[in-house]
Amino acid sequence: MIRHIYPLAALLTLTAILLAALPVEAQMVTSTQPAAISLFGMNTYFAGRERITRDGDAGVAALIAKGRQIGVAWAREELSWGNVERDRKGKWQWDDIDRQIGATAQAGYGIVGMLLTTPAWARVGDCGIRTMRYIYAGVRAESYWCPPASPQDFADYVRATVERYDGDGVADAPGSPRVAVWQIWNEPNAWETWPGSPAEFAAIWQAGYAAAKAADPTAVVTSPGLYIFDGQWQDGVGHSDGLRFFDEALAARPSLWGSFDALAVHPYMPDVAPDQPGLYSSISLWGRLSTAREWLDARIRHYGGSPKPLWVSEVGWSTCTSAQADCYAGAVAGTAAPVESLVASSSQPLTPSPQRPSFFLGPMATGAYTDTSAPQLDSAGLAAMVGKSEDQQASYLVRAYGLAIAAGVQHMSWFQLEDKFDGSARNFWEEAAIFGTAAEGYRAKPAAQAYATMANLLTGASFLGFGALSTFAYSPTALSPKARFHLRFLTADNRLVDLLWRNSGVETVDLPLEPGRGAELIDRAGAQLGMGGVGGAARLTLSESPIYLIQSIPPALTISPASLTVLVQLDAPPQQMSIVVANSGSGAIIWGATSSAAWASVQTPAGQGYRSLLRISISPAGMRLGSYNAILHVSSAAGTRDIPLRMVVSEQVYRRYLPFVGR
């Protein structure tokens, strides 16, 4: 017989209610920033100039709250050089970024800071020519992405910024917020975001890394986020695979190898599922991450050094459709205007033309990219190829995270929380957001609840491996097969969690349950599902929408120590003591505590968690010499315990410390 346990589903349902009900003016409770890197990140852009202008402080506060509500632990933010040192060298303008980075830190986010863009005074002299070099192919860069003329100017900006946000209390932003992770630039392997050579980039990368470490030696400084495909791809108009770009940068400056602490990649594949059957396996999500890992390990063998973790700092899928006038999933094109007229008017955007549909290479792109070797599609056809339904987006999010965890990715940031441009960038990536714009009341898409459910279940969990039902197998040179995916985790509170889906079709399967554990089945959004079964197995229906099977040991309240004796001196001040309240089964428990005596005061009368502390204060004030007894009563749905307390009041307490040391 299969037992069903409901508290988790209830908790996830409550999360969904809070998500829907969170007011725009929600106030965040001050909390501590994380001390260690963890998996669940998000491209948030709370401190972006466009965000502050369009959403205002109230809107930013609402989004900060929503991100934390769904379990986002790390916020990826832009601290743009072009904004903070805009007018001239040494004239700093921190106010807006200080305010939003401070609010982000206060809300309890870890922060990944991107160091990028170049103010006009610091750009290379031929910036205007560079931005238009590939305009004939629909590739154009905004001038603020031009390289700096002096790597030292860039390094000075990096050092000042990292020092301001290192949280050490010296020359800090107000409140000393901590940015613990930094990235030098973003997607330099695309001409739109680095109209320069790999050698030029290697110079600012190395200078920036050294400056960041000089300001904060404890900071993690990753590689720039690099779009990856197959490790070798390039198109001749300013775009190449990030691993190829990195190799070219290393060829120009081999000492660059020591200038990053983690490899951050962007394995975008917007037109297909992360595990798309029929796709060449090497360019599936698993294939791209495997290629990146193999590349990294091979370069470590060549250049030396310790192993480095793999990060995904951007990945996402857009729900853009051809019905959205501001969302170029469709009628984006090369251009109907002569190239000469565009070069002469470099400040103007490309003119859409329905005769030459194309799509933007990545979220930072500002011009439409036309690949003349690709089939030409009409607006509706391109929207159908690139734009996904909101249901697909939610499923792809969970499947992508699951595959990344299995591939050993240390940290992953979805692109994105909400579009800071509110559609004004006219780019299909705006709809990769999992919350709607301010005009939509920051509506949560299904992907937001899918993220919340996954973060709730898997934050801090250990990946145990692929489960017995998995049929997935990777062969780089073969086409990805239709397959069943079964990933197993053990949570920090002793629950077994099975994450299951198919990449095509629907099937019913039986999964044997672990002895002594009850089971519950929930969908991608955390809603309870019915579950049949026979002979100690759960009967599951698998589809492209992931599900979770949670197996738990019945909760049992345990207390440590089981009794407590305290020796105190007459009229001594109160002594603070702690007792561990834990669950020897699975999951969190909610408990309450009372004391039978005034001298044993309960400081935490209630608590919850898999393991938590009950704090008491022992005070001999007004008591005579002698021995006193009391009972500390702890109750929960998992049981009750009475803890005997004994206080001995003595005229003199002699403290001895062992071992004794003689001289």
ZAPAVEX-943151 format. One record per residue (C-alpha): residue in three letters; z, y, x. Coordinates in pm, whole numbers, padded with zeros to 5 digits. Each point is the difference from the previous one (the first is absolute). Layout:
N
> r, pz, py, px
> ALA, Z, Y, X;
...
This chain:
663
> r, pz, py, px
> MET, 00000, 00000, 00000;
> ILE, -00092, 00345, 00130;
> ARG, 00268, 00267, -00019;
> HIS, -00102, 00360, -00057;
> ILE, 00191, 00284, 00164;
> TYR, -00050, 00345, -00150;
> PRO, 00182, 00270, 00199;
> LEU, -00295, 00066, 00235;
> ALA, -00244, 00051, -00284;
> ALA, 00248, 00231, -00167;
> LEU, 00038, 00199, 00320;
> LEU, -00377, 00030, 00043;
> THR, -00037, 00102, -00364;
> LEU, 00259, 00271, 00059;
> THR, -00203, 00115, 00301;
> ALA, -00305, 00028, -00224;
> ILE, 00193, 00203, -00257;
> LEU, 00130, 00235, 00267;
> LEU, -00351, 00033, 00142;
> ALA, -00137, 00108, -00335;
> ALA, 00292, 00223, -00088;
> LEU, 00047, 00185, 00329;
> PRO, -00023, 00373, -00075;
> VAL, -00205, 00235, 00213;
> GLU, 00315, 00192, 00095;
> ALA, 00187, -00315, 00112;
> GLN, 00268, 00060, 00260;
> MET, 00031, -00236, 00294;
> VAL, 00332, -00124, 00133;
> THR, 00049, 00054, 00370;
> SER, -00040, -00326, 00186;
> THR, -00030, -00125, 00355;
> GLN, -00337, -00041, 00167;
> PRO, -00077, -00358, 00110;
> ALA, 00109, -00102, 00348;
> ALA, -00276, -00258, 00052;
> ILE, -00371, -00038, -00075;
> SER, -00067, -00194, -00319;
> LEU, -00305, -00116, -00190;
> PHE, -00032, 00223, -00304;
> GLY, -00164, 00335, 00070;
> MET, -00223, 00242, -00187;
> ASN, -00238, 00283, 00083;
> THR, 00191, 00271, -00183;
> TYR, -00115, 00339, 00140;
> PHE, 00306, 00179, -00139;
> ALA, -00023, 00263, 00276;
> GLY, -00375, 00063, -00026;
> ARG, -00102, 00360, -00052;
> GLU, -00219, -00102, -00292;
> ARG, 00291, -00189, -00154;
> ILE, 00234, 00298, 00021;
> THR, -00266, 00233, -00144;
> ARG, -00102, -00225, -00288;
> ASP, 00324, -00176, -00096;
> GLY, 00263, 00252, 00104;
> ASP, 00353, -00090, 00098;
> ALA, 00079, -00149, -00342;
> GLY, -00304, -00226, 00011;
> VAL, 00073, -00111, 00354;
> ALA, 00360, -00077, -00101;
> ALA, -00127, -00211, -00290;
> LEU, -00232, -00198, 00227;
> ILE, 00270, -00047, 00263;
> ALA, 00221, -00145, -00274;
> LYS, -00275, -00226, -00136;
> GLY, -00074, -00145, 00342;
> ARG, 00362, -00095, 00052;
> GLN, 00021, -00139, -00355;
> ILE, -00271, -00255, 00078;
> GLY, 00152, -00103, 00334;
> VAL, -00202, 00199, 00253;
> ALA, 00206, -00002, 00321;
> TRP, -00234, 00191, 00233;
> ALA, -00203, 00312, -00076;
> ARG, -00311, 00076, 00207;
> GLU, -00036, 00375, 00041;
> GLU, -00235, 00252, 00161;
> LEU, 00160, 00261, 00228;
> SER, -00322, 00185, 00063;
> TRP, -00042, 00207, 00316;
> GLY, -00252, 00209, -00189;
> ASN, 00280, 00104, -00238;
> VAL, 00307, 00040, 00220;
> GLU, -00162, 00193, 00289;
> ARG, -00285, 00144, -00199;
> ASP, -00050, 00354, 00134;
> ARG, 00064, -00015, 00375;
> LYS, 00180, -00203, 00262;
> GLY, 00376, 00020, -00035;
> LYS, 00006, 00151, -00350;
> TRP, 00161, -00275, -00205;
> GLN, 00003, -00019, -00380;
> TRP, 00237, -00281, -00095;
> ASP, 00148, 00111, -00332;
> ASP, -00204, -00212, -00246;
> ILE, 00006, -00313, 00213;
> ASP, 00370, 00043, 00078;
> ARG, 00079, 00012, -00369;
> GLN, -00201, -00307, -00101;
> ILE, 00082, -00214, 00304;
> GLY, 00365, 00086, -00060;
> ALA, -00022, -00103, -00365;
> THR, -00179, -00322, 00095;
> ALA, 00267, -00089, 00255;
> GLN, 00281, 00091, -00239;
> ALA, -00146, -00240, -00257;
> GLY, 00043, -00284, 00250;
> TYR, -00355, -00053, 00122;
> GLY, -00085, -00096, 00353;
> ILE, -00284, 00228, 00107;
> VAL, -00322, -00072, 00187;
> GLY, -00138, 00332, 00123;
> MET, -00369, 00050, 00073;
> LEU, -00079, 00253, 00277;
> LEU, -00349, 00122, -00070;
> THR, -00258, 00278, -00059;
> THR, -00073, 00296, 00228;
> PRO, 00055, 00370, -00079;
> ALA, -00303, 00225, 00043;
> TRP, 00132, 00164, 00318;
> ALA, 00036, -00337, 00177;
> ARG, -00334, -00169, -00087;
> VAL, -00283, -00089, 00234;
> GLY, -00260, 00274, 00029;
> ASP, -00283, -00206, -00151;
> CYS, 00200, -00109, -00304;
> GLY, -00258, 00131, -00249;
> ILE, -00282, -00198, 00160;
> ARG, 00209, -00315, 00013;
> THR, 00095, 00008, -00367;
> MET, -00368, -00007, -00099;
> ARG, -00132, -00247, 00259;
> TYR, -00062, -00278, -00254;
> ILE, -00067, 00213, -00305;
> TYR, -00338, -00169, -00045;
> ALA, 00193, -00317, -00092;
> GLY, 00240, 00183, -00231;
> VAL, 00279, 00003, 00259;
> ARG, 00180, 00331, 00045;
> ALA, 00340, 00083, 00146;
> GLU, 00221, 00291, -00095;
> SER, 00064, 00226, 00298;
> TYR, 00375, -00068, 00006;
> TRP, -00078, -00356, 00113;
> CYS, -00168, 00124, 00319;
> PRO, 00162, -00099, 00330;
> PRO, 00229, 00251, 00169;
> ALA, -00151, 00168, 00303;
> SER, 00319, -00068, 00195;
> PRO, 00195, -00327, -00021;
> GLN, 00300, 00197, 00126;
> ASP, -00006, 00226, -00307;
> PHE, 00007, -00312, -00216;
> ALA, 00285, -00148, 00206;
> ASP, 00200, 00322, -00039;
> TYR, -00038, -00021, -00379;
> VAL, 00103, -00366, 00003;
> ARG, 00308, 00066, 00210;
> ALA, 00113, 00292, -00216;
> THR, -00052, -00197, -00322;
> VAL, 00171, -00318, 00116;
> GLU, 00294, 00198, 00138;
> ARG, 00039, 00182, -00332;
> TYR, 00014, -00325, -00197;
> ASP, 00188, -00233, 00236;
> GLY, 00325, 00034, -00196;
> ASP, 00222, 00053, 00304;
> GLY, 00142, 00333, -00112;
> VAL, -00161, 00198, 00284;
> ALA, -00284, 00242, -00085;
> ASP, -00046, -00190, -00327;
> ALA, -00139, 00092, -00338;
> PRO, 00269, 00091, -00256;
> GLY, 00207, -00307, -00085;
> SER, -00127, -00189, 00309;
> PRO, -00241, -00234, -00182;
> ARG, -00125, -00289, 00212;
> VAL, -00363, -00099, 00043;
> ALA, 00043, -00332, 00179;
> VAL, -00368, -00098, 00029;
> TRP, -00298, 00207, 00114;
> GLN, -00376, -00056, -00003;
> ILE, -00239, 00194, 00220;
> TRP, -00286, 00106, -00233;
> ASN, -00162, -00213, -00270;
> GLU, -00326, -00198, -00004;
> PRO, -00157, 00147, 00314;
> ASN, -00266, -00270, -00023;
> ALA, -00165, 00195, -00286;
> TRP, -00196, 00315, 00086;
> GLU, 00140, 00170, -00309;
> THR, 00348, -00006, 00155;
> TRP, -00084, 00015, 00372;
> PRO, -00331, 00167, 00088;
> GLY, 00044, -00094, 00362;
> SER, -00021, -00287, 00246;
> PRO, 00244, -00286, 00060;
> ALA, 00062, 00144, 00348;
> GLU, 00099, 00338, -00147;
> PHE, 00231, -00173, -00241;
> ALA, 00159, -00207, 00275;
> ALA, 00102, 00324, 00173;
> ILE, 00188, 00145, -00299;
> TRP, 00141, -00339, -00097;
> GLN, 00157, -00055, 00340;
> ALA, 00124, 00359, 00025;
> GLY, 00141, -00015, -00353;
> TYR, 00181, -00330, 00060;
> ALA, 00165, 00131, 00315;
> ALA, 00107, 00319, -00178;
> ALA, 00145, -00190, -00295;
> LYS, 00200, -00233, 00225;
> ALA, 00124, 00294, 00207;
> ALA, 00136, 00163, -00316;
> ASP, 00139, -00320, -00156;
> PRO, 00005, -00309, 00224;
> THR, 00127, -00212, -00291;
> ALA, -00294, 00081, -00229;
> VAL, -00267, -00258, -00079;
> VAL, -00347, 00139, 00076;
> THR, -00278, -00216, -00142;
> SER, -00372, 00012, 00060;
> PRO, -00198, 00221, -00233;
> GLY, -00092, -00177, -00320;
> LEU, -00331, -00171, 00079;
> TYR, -00248, -00120, -00261;
> ILE, -00093, -00359, 00086;
> PHE, -00285, -00224, -00114;
> ASP, -00097, -00278, 00241;
> GLY, 00105, 00144, 00337;
> GLN, -00351, 00100, 00103;
> TRP, -00171, 00191, -00282;
> GLN, -00163, 00340, 00051;
> ASP, -00268, 00182, -00198;
> GLY, -00142, 00256, 00243;
> VAL, 00108, 00300, -00207;
> GLY, 00356, 00047, 00122;
> HIS, 00178, -00304, -00140;
> SER, 00121, -00307, 00187;
> ASP, 00255, -00274, -00036;
> GLY, 00339, 00125, 00114;
> LEU, 00044, -00282, 00251;
> ARG, -00335, 00084, 00159;
> PHE, 00101, 00367, 00011;
> PHE, 00330, -00094, 00165;
> ASP, -00182, -00209, 00262;
> GLU, -00227, 00297, 00080;
> ALA, 00303, 00227, 00031;
> LEU, 00164, -00253, 00233;
> ALA, -00316, -00024, 00209;
> ALA, 00013, 00376, 00050;
> ARG, 00376, 00006, 00066;
> PRO, 00155, -00344, 00073;
> SER, 00349, 00150, 00027;
> LEU, -00022, 00075, -00373;
> TRP, 00117, -00359, -00057;
> GLY, 00360, 00109, 00052;
> SER, -00024, 00273, -00264;
> PHE, 00083, -00180, -00324;
> ASP, 00282, -00214, -00136;
> ALA, -00183, -00167, -00290;
> LEU, -00364, -00046, -00101;
> ALA, -00068, 00163, -00338;
> VAL, -00314, -00102, -00188;
> HIS, -00174, 00092, -00325;
> PRO, -00172, -00314, -00134;
> TYR, -00171, 00172, -00293;
> MET, -00232, -00215, -00210;
> PRO, -00033, 00208, -00319;
> ASP, -00277, -00192, -00173;
> VAL, 00152, -00352, 00015;
> ALA, 00333, -00177, -00039;
> PRO, 00215, -00049, 00312;
> ASP, -00064, -00376, -00020;
> GLN, -00347, 00016, -00159;
> PRO, -00161, -00345, -00023;
> GLY, -00353, -00013, 00140;
> LEU, 00069, 00277, 00253;
> TYR, -00032, -00079, 00368;
> SER, 00353, -00101, 00092;
> SER, 00010, 00219, 00310;
> ILE, -00026, 00315, -00214;
> SER, 00246, -00106, -00270;
> LEU, 00339, 00165, 00027;
> TRP, 00140, -00307, 00174;
> GLY, -00298, -00002, 00235;
> ARG, 00032, 00366, 00092;
> LEU, 00372, -00032, 00068;
> SER, -00062, -00316, 00203;
> THR, -00267, 00178, 00204;
> ALA, 00236, 00291, 00065;
> ARG, 00279, -00235, 00107;
> GLU, -00232, -00196, 00231;
> TRP, -00137, 00324, 00147;
> LEU, 00352, 00129, 00062;
> ASP, 00118, -00323, 00162;
> ALA, -00309, -00015, 00222;
> ARG, 00049, 00358, 00121;
> ILE, 00368, -00069, 00071;
> ARG, -00108, -00289, 00222;
> HIS, -00250, 00228, 00174;
> TYR, 00199, 00322, 00036;
> GLY, 00351, -00147, -00003;
> GLY, 00308, 00107, -00186;
> SER, 00216, -00146, -00272;
> PRO, -00124, -00116, -00343;
> LYS, -00071, 00278, -00248;
> PRO, 00030, -00021, -00379;
> LEU, -00289, 00039, -00241;
> TRP, 00017, 00265, -00273;
> VAL, -00218, 00087, -00297;
> SER, 00042, 00374, -00046;
> GLU, -00262, 00027, -00276;
> VAL, -00160, -00238, -00246;
> GLY, -00077, 00036, -00367;
> TRP, -00245, -00043, -00287;
> SER, -00130, 00274, -00227;
> THR, -00016, -00004, -00380;
> CYS, -00271, 00267, 00003;
> THR, -00274, -00029, -00263;
> SER, -00334, 00171, -00056;
> ALA, 00148, 00164, -00311;
> GLN, 00216, 00227, 00219;
> ALA, -00188, 00314, 00094;
> ASP, 00222, 00066, 00303;
> CYS, 00002, -00357, 00125;
> TYR, -00295, -00096, 00215;
> ALA, -00011, -00368, -00054;
> GLY, -00346, 00055, -00134;
> ALA, -00227, 00298, 00023;
> VAL, 00073, 00084, 00359;
> ALA, -00300, 00016, 00222;
> GLY, -00156, 00104, 00322;
> THR, -00167, 00327, -00087;
> ALA, -00300, 00140, -00177;
> ALA, 00012, 00316, 00213;
> PRO, -00170, 00034, 00339;
> VAL, 00226, -00085, 00294;
> GLU, -00074, 00338, 00158;
> SER, 00147, 00187, -00296;
> LEU, 00321, -00204, 00020;
> VAL, 00040, 00064, 00372;
> ALA, -00049, 00370, -00061;
> SER, 00273, -00005, -00264;
> SER, 00262, -00229, 00152;
> SER, 00279, 00127, -00225;
> GLN, -00169, -00138, -00312;
> PRO, 00054, -00354, -00128;
> LEU, -00285, -00245, -00016;
> THR, -00211, 00019, -00313;
> PRO, 00027, -00315, -00213;
> SER, -00330, -00164, -00077;
> PRO, -00038, -00289, -00244;
> GLN, -00302, -00121, 00198;
> ARG, 00206, -00102, 00306;
> PRO, 00335, -00140, -00110;
> SER, 00256, -00074, 00267;
> PHE, 00375, -00002, 00047;
> PHE, 00265, 00153, 00221;
> LEU, 00098, -00211, 00297;
> GLY, 00372, 00068, -00025;
> PRO, 00264, 00217, -00165;
> MET, -00031, 00274, 00263;
> ALA, -00378, 00031, -00039;
> THR, -00128, 00332, -00128;
> GLY, -00368, -00083, -00027;
> ALA, -00193, -00278, -00166;
> TYR, -00113, -00276, 00234;
> THR, -00339, -00159, -00065;
> ASP, -00072, -00338, 00151;
> THR, -00377, -00030, -00031;
> SER, 00016, -00374, 00068;
> ALA, 00210, -00059, -00312;
> PRO, -00151, -00064, -00343;
> GLN, -00044, 00321, -00195;
> LEU, 00205, -00003, -00320;
> ASP, 00012, 00236, -00292;
> SER, 00320, 00181, -00088;
> ALA, 00129, -00269, -00235;
> GLY, -00091, -00275, 00245;
> LEU, 00189, 00158, 00286;
> ALA, 00301, 00069, -00220;
> ALA, -00001, -00365, -00105;
> MET, -00013, -00108, 00365;
> VAL, 00275, 00226, 00132;
> GLY, 00220, 00096, -00294;
> LYS, 00250, -00262, -00113;
> SER, 00195, -00029, -00322;
> GLU, 00367, 00098, 00004;
> ASP, 00084, -00366, -00053;
> GLN, -00205, -00100, 00305;
> GLN, 00159, 00274, 00210;
> ALA, 00348, -00130, -00082;
> SER, -00093, -00359, 00082;
> TYR, -00176, 00096, 00323;
> LEU, 00308, 00196, 00109;
> VAL, 00226, -00304, -00029;
> ARG, -00254, -00236, 00153;
> ALA, -00064, 00237, 00292;
> TYR, 00370, 00035, 00072;
> GLY, 00049, -00376, -00022;
> LEU, -00283, -00069, 00244;
> ALA, 00123, 00271, 00237;
> ILE, 00350, -00149, 00005;
> ALA, -00142, -00347, 00068;
> ALA, -00214, 00144, 00281;
> GLY, 00309, 00141, 00170;
> VAL, -00051, 00369, -00083;
> GLN, 00324, 00189, 00068;
> HIS, -00064, 00305, -00220;
> MET, -00258, 00089, -00265;
> SER, -00064, 00327, -00184;
> TRP, -00206, 00000, -00318;
> PHE, -00251, 00280, -00046;
> GLN, 00126, 00188, -00197;
> LEU, 00291, 00109, -00226;
> GLU, -00177, 00290, -00175;
> ASP, -00310, 00203, 00083;
> LYS, 00113, 00321, 00168;
> PHE, -00340, 00157, -00073;
> ASP, 00024, -00068, -00377;
> GLY, -00365, -00103, 00003;
> SER, -00126, 00315, 00172;
> ALA, -00118, -00194, 00306;
> ARG, -00258, -00170, -00227;
> ASN, 00051, -00329, 00178;
> PHE, 00044, -00344, -00152;
> TRP, 00311, -00060, 00212;
> GLU, 00197, 00233, -00227;
> GLU, 00032, -00289, -00245;
> ALA, 00154, -00233, 00256;
> ALA, 00319, 00179, -00106;
> ILE, 00249, -00203, -00203;
> PHE, 00128, 00303, -00189;
> GLY, -00215, 00244, -00195;
> THR, -00015, 00371, 00077;
> ALA, 00236, 00270, -00127;
> ALA, -00245, 00066, -00283;
> GLU, 00050, -00364, -00105;
> GLY, 00378, 00031, 00021;
> TYR, 00004, -00214, 00316;
> ARG, -00084, -00302, -00214;
> ALA, 00088, -00331, 00166;
> LYS, -00293, -00239, 00031;
> PRO, 00063, -00376, -00015;
> ALA, -00013, 00000, 00380;
> ALA, 00318, 00211, 00011;
> GLN, 00196, -00262, -00192;
> ALA, -00159, -00277, 00207;
> TYR, 00121, 00177, 00315;
> ALA, 00349, 00042, -00150;
> THR, 00026, -00369, -00089;
> MET, -00117, -00113, 00341;
> ALA, 00225, 00240, 00190;
> ASN, 00296, -00102, -00216;
> LEU, -00054, -00367, 00076;
> LEU, -00121, -00001, 00359;
> THR, 00172, 00288, 00180;
> GLY, 00196, -00168, 00277;
> ALA, -00132, -00347, -00089;
> SER, -00107, -00251, 00265;
> PHE, -00348, -00152, -00024;
> LEU, 00040, -00377, 00021;
> GLY, -00371, -00084, 00007;
> PHE, -00275, -00113, -00233;
> GLY, 00131, -00224, -00276;
> ALA, -00105, -00347, -00109;
> LEU, -00247, 00126, -00262;
> SER, -00201, 00216, 00240;
> THR, -00359, -00107, 00062;
> PHE, -00097, 00309, 00202;
> ALA, -00156, -00076, 00338;
> TYR, -00156, 00248, 00242;
> SER, -00320, -00066, 00190;
> PRO, -00141, 00322, 00151;
> THR, -00365, -00106, -00010;
> ALA, 00007, -00146, -00352;
> LEU, -00008, 00163, -00339;
> SER, 00339, 00052, -00161;
> PRO, 00057, -00283, -00248;
> LYS, 00146, 00012, -00346;
> ALA, 00363, -00078, 00067;
> ARG, 00356, -00016, -00121;
> PHE, 00257, 00213, 00183;
> HIS, 00367, -00099, 00013;
> LEU, 00239, 00200, 00219;
> ARG, 00370, -00084, 00023;
> PHE, 00283, 00241, 00085;
> LEU, 00378, -00019, 00033;
> THR, 00171, 00321, -00107;
> ALA, 00308, 00150, 00162;
> ASP, 00200, -00102, -00310;
> ASN, -00099, -00369, 00025;
> ARG, -00282, -00021, -00253;
> LEU, -00319, -00195, 00061;
> VAL, -00300, 00204, -00112;
> ASP, -00344, -00154, -00036;
> LEU, -00291, 00245, -00028;
> LEU, -00307, -00170, -00148;
> TRP, -00355, 00092, -00106;
> ARG, -00360, -00112, 00007;
> ASN, -00286, 00211, 00135;
> SER, -00230, -00129, -00275;
> GLY, 00045, -00176, -00332;
> VAL, 00302, -00140, -00181;
> GLU, 00179, -00333, 00042;
> THR, 00322, -00172, -00101;
> VAL, 00209, -00160, 00275;
> ASP, 00342, -00161, 00038;
> LEU, 00242, 00113, 00270;
> PRO, 00305, -00217, 00080;
> LEU, 00324, 00197, -00022;
> GLU, 00277, -00008, 00257;
> PRO, 00304, -00208, -00103;
> GLY, 00298, 00201, -00119;
> ARG, -00196, 00316, -00066;
> GLY, -00088, 00156, -00332;
> ALA, -00339, 00163, -00041;
> GLU, -00160, 00296, -00169;
> LEU, -00360, 00110, -00012;
> ILE, -00111, 00363, -00009;
> ASP, -00336, 00171, 00005;
> ARG, -00132, 00262, 00240;
> ALA, 00186, 00274, -00187;
> GLY, 00331, -00186, -00018;
> ALA, -00025, -00112, -00363;
> GLN, 00144, -00339, -00093;
> LEU, -00254, -00280, -00052;
> GLY, 00044, -00324, -00186;
> MET, 00010, -00304, 00222;
> GLY, -00045, -00363, -00085;
> GLY, 00064, -00295, 00222;
> VAL, 00093, -00362, 00023;
> GLY, 00166, -00227, 00254;
> GLY, 00155, 00282, 00204;
> ALA, -00325, 00194, 00035;
> ALA, -00106, 00337, -00139;
> ARG, -00337, 00019, -00174;
> LEU, -00178, 00320, 00101;
> THR, -00323, 00168, -00105;
> LEU, -00161, 00168, 00301;
> SER, -00259, 00276, -00023;
> GLU, -00114, 00306, 00194;
> SER, 00315, 00178, -00122;
> PRO, 00289, -00106, 00228;
> ILE, 00320, -00152, -00134;
> TYR, 00343, -00063, 00149;
> LEU, 00216, -00311, -00037;
> ILE, 00363, 00077, 00090;
> GLN, 00238, -00288, 00067;
> SER, 00371, 00078, 00017;
> ILE, 00328, -00180, 00057;
> PRO, 00250, 00075, -00280;
> PRO, 00222, 00293, 00101;
> ALA, 00356, -00062, 00117;
> LEU, 00251, 00269, 00089;
> THR, 00158, -00030, 00345;
> ILE, 00265, 00225, 00155;
> SER, 00091, 00039, 00366;
> PRO, 00278, 00001, 00098;
> ALA, 00149, -00201, -00284;
> SER, 00341, 00163, 00053;
> LEU, 00128, 00299, 00193;
> THR, 00330, 00084, 00173;
> VAL, 00053, 00346, 00145;
> LEU, 00284, 00112, 00228;
> VAL, 00065, 00375, -00034;
> GLN, 00256, 00240, 00142;
> LEU, 00239, 00183, -00230;
> ASP, -00154, 00326, -00129;
> ALA, -00325, -00063, 00189;
> PRO, -00321, 00154, -00138;
> PRO, -00225, -00219, -00221;
> GLN, -00202, -00273, 00169;
> GLN, -00358, -00068, -00107;
> MET, -00105, -00365, -00028;
> SER, -00317, -00180, -00108;
> ILE, -00060, -00332, -00174;
> VAL, -00344, -00164, -00015;
> VAL, -00128, -00082, -00349;
> ALA, -00297, -00236, 00022;
> ASN, -00218, -00240, -00195;
> SER, -00022, -00350, 00147;
> GLY, -00291, -00065, -00234;
> SER, -00309, 00220, -00036;
> GLY, -00053, 00361, -00098;
> ALA, 00221, 00301, -00047;
> ILE, 00318, -00005, -00204;
> ILE, 00177, 00284, -00179;
> TRP, 00378, 00003, 00034;
> GLY, 00309, 00200, -00087;
> ALA, 00343, 00010, 00162;
> THR, 00354, 00099, -00102;
> SER, 00339, -00009, 00171;
> SER, 00338, -00092, -00147;
> ALA, 00191, 00246, 00222;
> ALA, -00025, 00373, 00063;
> TRP, 00056, -00046, 00376;
> ALA, -00327, -00199, 00016;
> SER, -00253, 00250, -00130;
> VAL, -00356, -00117, -00068;
> GLN, -00246, 00247, 00154;
> THR, -00315, -00176, -00126;
> PRO, 00083, -00120, -00353;
> ALA, -00355, -00131, -00051;
> GLY, -00295, -00109, 00207;
> GLN, -00313, -00210, 00011;
> GLY, -00209, -00190, 00251;
> TYR, -00042, -00336, 00166;
> ARG, 00271, 00105, 00245;
> SER, 00206, 00317, -00040;
> LEU, 00336, 00149, 00095;
> LEU, 00308, 00050, -00215;
> ARG, 00209, 00274, 00162;
> ILE, 00372, 00038, -00064;
> SER, 00265, 00241, 00125;
> ILE, 00346, -00134, 00091;
> SER, 00271, 00267, -00014;
> PRO, 00375, -00047, 00070;
> ALA, 00082, 00352, -00120;
> GLY, 00338, 00001, -00176;
> MET, 00054, -00371, 00066;
> ARG, 00312, -00148, 00157;
> LEU, 00013, -00253, 00279;
> GLY, -00098, -00344, -00121;
> SER, -00282, -00216, -00132;
> TYR, -00218, 00083, -00303;
> ASN, -00254, -00214, -00184;
> ALA, -00299, 00088, -00217;
> ILE, -00314, -00157, -00141;
> LEU, -00349, 00138, 00049;
> HIS, -00216, -00123, -00288;
> VAL, -00379, -00021, 00045;
> SER, -00219, -00095, -00296;
> SER, -00373, -00058, -00042;
> ALA, -00243, -00209, -00199;
> ALA, 00001, -00235, 00300;
> GLY, 00374, -00065, -00030;
> THR, 00341, 00162, 00053;
> ARG, 00239, -00004, 00292;
> ASP, 00362, 00107, 00045;
> ILE, 00076, 00109, 00355;
> PRO, 00370, -00008, 00099;
> LEU, 00102, 00315, 00185;
> ARG, 00323, 00030, 00200;
> MET, 00129, 00318, 00161;
> VAL, 00290, -00018, 00247;
> VAL, 00166, 00338, 00061;
> SER, 00175, 00006, 00338;
> GLU, 00206, 00263, 00178;
> GLN, -00213, -00037, 00312;
> VAL, -00340, -00165, 00053;
> TYR, -00083, -00102, 00355;
> ARG, -00371, -00031, 00075;
> ARG, -00111, -00244, 00264;
> TYR, -00350, -00065, 00119;
> LEU, -00115, -00330, 00147;
> PRO, -00086, -00114, 00254;
> PHE, 00270, 00145, 00224;
> VAL, -00136, 00129, 00327;
> GLY, 00225, 00017, 00308;
> ARG, -00059, 00211, 00305;
